[in-house]
Amino acid sequence: MTKERTCPVCGSQSYALFASERLAPEEMTEYTYASRKTPEFMRLRLVRCKSCDLVYAPTFPSSEQLHRAYAEAAYDSSEEADCAAETYAKILAPHIKEEHLRGAAVDIGAGNGALLPALKKLGFATVVGIEPSRAAIDAAPPGYAAHIREGVFTPDIIRDVTPSLIVSCMTLEHVPNPAELVTQAYTALVSGGLFAVVVHNRRAILNRILGLRSPIIDIEHLQLFHPASTRQLLQNAGFIDIQVRSFANTYPLRYWIRLLPLPSSVRDFINNIFAKAGLIGRRFTFPVGNTVAIGTKPGI
């Protein structure tokens, strides 16, 4: 474990315990660090910052251990990734202007690159994904694996492109230093460029009702945001005109059932009922507590 850190958003050292550690090594699988997995309800020790109300893990595995865990993770969520990409593209579209299309669009934590074709459709000639999981890259849409660079985001990994849009969807919860990532994105962007992040909102009604049984309370998540802390993170990096709002997600019913905080036997029973009814693959839209924040790098 790393040495105890201060709040990764505001730097405060004052916190209160939010949740004690719950780890079960015998329950860890190749999907423990995979995207859109079945919840395992494992977690690191989590605390709540008394200054900005961010929930975060003060200690966690080293960066090398985390990188290895994500690099070796399995991948089986291409359909859900397509659904998420459709949602994210609709959110981004109203913010994209003609001048943004002159630069590249970069997706940090791209998974299988499902968002890249959507960014192409929005008008970007150059699209680049950054993703540590080899299994996810291997599941890329035809022709798009070559657009995904294996590894974690640093300025060096995109030194040959000029981004006017950088997107980070459901990634900031996973990185050891989210402020550093946001600052690096700010530096890499052209003046007037956009930075868009999608994060879980721990204060959303559903997550508050579920408490520690919410799928967002997970071993992968080193911090959990809410709208104010997300805004503060972007403001601290220098972004302006920041817009923060909640949105609903659309996924197949089988995915929503997978997230239910119920014993696997009960989930399987529910799954079978809807499968027999022919509804298991039908897509449904629910507001489950996700937030998007979009900021602009000031022009010259």
N, C-alpha and C positions, 0 to 999 in steps of 0.2 A: 504493500500500500504506500501511496505517496504521503508526504508530510502534510499536516492539516493546512488547508488553504483558507483564505478570507473569502467573503462573498464575491463571486465572480462577476457581479454586476456593479455593486457600489463600493466594494472593498471593505465593508464593515467587518469587525471581528466579533460583534455581539450577535448571539443567536440563541434560539431555544430548540430543544429536541422536537422534531416533527414525527419521526418514525425510527424505531430501532432496526438494526440490521436483521435481515432474514435471508440467509444463504443456505442452499442445500446442494452441495457439489454432486450428489448422486442424481439430482434432477436436471443437471445441465446437459445439453445436447448440442448438436451441430447447429441448431436453430436458436440457441440462447441469445446470440448476437445477430440474429437475422431480422429483416424487416417484416412487419405485419405478421408476426408469429402468434401462436396460441399463448395467451398469458400464462406465466409460470408463477407469478406472485412472489418472486424473489426480489430483494432490494438491498442496496447499501444503506448504511446509517444515513438518515436524512435530517437536516436541521432547517429551521426557518430564520432567515435574516430579520433581525428586529428593526433594521433600518428601511430596507426596500421590500421586505416580505417575500423575497425569492426563497424557494425551497431548493436546497442543494446538498450534495454529499461532500462533507469536508475532507474526507479521504477516499481514495479509489485506487484501482490498479494503475500501474505506471503506463505512460503513453505507449511504450513498446508492447506491453501486454495487451492493451486495448487495440492497438493497430493489428496485432497478430490475431486477436479474437475476431475482429471484423473481416480481416483478410481471409480467414479460414471458414467463415460462416457459410452455411448452406443458403439456398435461395429457392423459393417455390411460390412467389406471389406476383407473377407477371400480370395476371388478370386484374388484381387489385391495384397494381402500379399503373395500369392503363386507365383505370377509373380515376385514380388520384390525379394523373396527368391531365385528364379532361377538365377536372375541377380547377386545378391550378392555372391552366391556360385561360379559362374563362375569367378568372380573377385578374390575371395579368393583362389581358387584352386591352381594357380601357385605359391603361396607364402607358402603353407603348406608343411613342410618337415616331414620326418619320426619322428624326435625327438619331433615335436609338437604333434603328435598323442599319445604320452605317457601321456599327461596331459588332462585336461578338456577344453571344449569349452564353453564359457559363452556369452550369447546374452543379452545385456542390452537394455531394451525397446523392449522386444521380441514380443509384441502384442499377437497374437494367437499362437505364437511358430512356425510359418511356416518355419523359417530358421533352426530349430532344426533337422528335418529329413534330410535336405540337409547337415548339419554338420556331421550327422551320416554317410551319404554316402561318405563324404570326408575321413572318417576313424576314427573319434573320438568316443571312447567307452562311454565317459561321456559327456553329453550335458545338460546345465542348462540355463533356460531363467529367466529373471527378468522382471516383468511387474506389474504396479499398477492397471490396469483395470480388474476387475473381469469379466466383459462381454467379454473381449478379451480372457481371459484364458478359459472361458467356451466354446469358439469357437475353441479350439485347435484341431489339427488333432488327430484321434483316438490313444489313448495310450500316448499322449504327454502332457496332462494337468498336470500330476504328475511330469513332468520335469520343470514346470514353478513355480517359487516362487513369491508369491504375495507381492508386495512392491516396494520400490525404491532401487536403487543400493547403497550398503555400503559394506565395507570389511566383516562385520559380516554376511551378508546374504549368503556369499559363503565361510565361514570359514572352511567348511568341505570338500572343493574341492581344487585342485591345478591347476589353469588355465594356459594353455600354449597358449591359444587364447582367447582374449576378443573382442567382436564385439559390436559396438554401431551404429545402423543405424537410421538416422533421429531422434536422441534423444538429441544430444548436444544443439540443438536450444531451447529445452524445459526446461532445468534444470537451476535453479537459479545460480549455480556456476559450469560452465563447466570445469574450471581449476581444481577444487577439484575432480570432477569425473575422469578426465584423470589421475590425480596424484594417486587417489585410485586404478585405474586400473593398473597403473605402479607398485604400491606396491604389489598388489595381484598376478601379473604375475610371473611365474618362470623366471630365467635368460634365455635370448634367446627367450622369449615368444613374441607373436605378439599382437599388438593392432590395430584394424581397425575401422575407423569411416567413416560414410557416412553422408554428410551434403549438404544442398543447397548452391549453389554458387551465391551470390547476384550480382556478377559482370558478370555472364553469359549473353550472348547477348540477349536471350529471356527475362530474368528478367529485363534487362535494358530497353528493348523496352516496356514492359508492365508497368514498373514503379510501382506505388502504386496499380495497378490492378493485379499485379503478385500474384498468390496463396501463395507465400512464405511470403508475407506481411500479417501476421495473428496474431490474439490475442494470440495464443499458443506460438509464437516464441519470446523468450526473447533476442535472439541475432541471427544475420545472418552473416555467415562466407563468406570468399573468400579463394582461395588456400593459399595465404601467411599467413593469420591469422590462418588457420587450421594447417599449418605446424608449426607456432610459438607456438601454444597451445601444440602440442606434444613435440616439442623441449624443452619447458619450464619444462615439466614433466620429461625429461631425456631420451626420446626415441631417437634412432639413426637410420640411414639408412632409413629415412622417404621418402616414395614415394607418391606423390600426382598427381592424374590425374582425368580428367573428364570421364564420361561414359554416354551411352544412356540407357534409360529405356524402357521396353516392357510391355504394359498393353492393356486390351481390349479397343476397340474404345469407348465404353460407358463411361469408366473412363476418357479418354482424353476429351470427350465432357463435362463431369461434371466440369472440371477445367476451361473451357472457361470463360473469364471475360465478360459474356453477361447476359442479363436478363433471368430469369428462363423460361419464355415463349419461348424465342428464342432457348435456349438450348433444351427444350422439343421438339420444332419443328424439330430441326436438328436431335435429337435422334430418332424421329419417322421416318424420312426419311431413315436413315441408318438401322433402325430396319426392315422396309418394304423391304429393299434391301438385308436383311440377313447378314449385315456386322457388326451389333452392337457388337457382341461378338468376332469378329476377332481381333487378337492381332497385334498391330502396334508398331514399335520402333522409338522413337524420342530422340534426345539430348536436354533435357529440362533444363540443367544447374545444374546437380548434380555432386558432387565430392567425391572421395574416397581417404583417406589418411591411409597408413599402416606404422607403426613404430615398431621397435624392441627394447626390453629391453636388454641392454648390458649384455653379459655373464660374468661369474666370471673371 
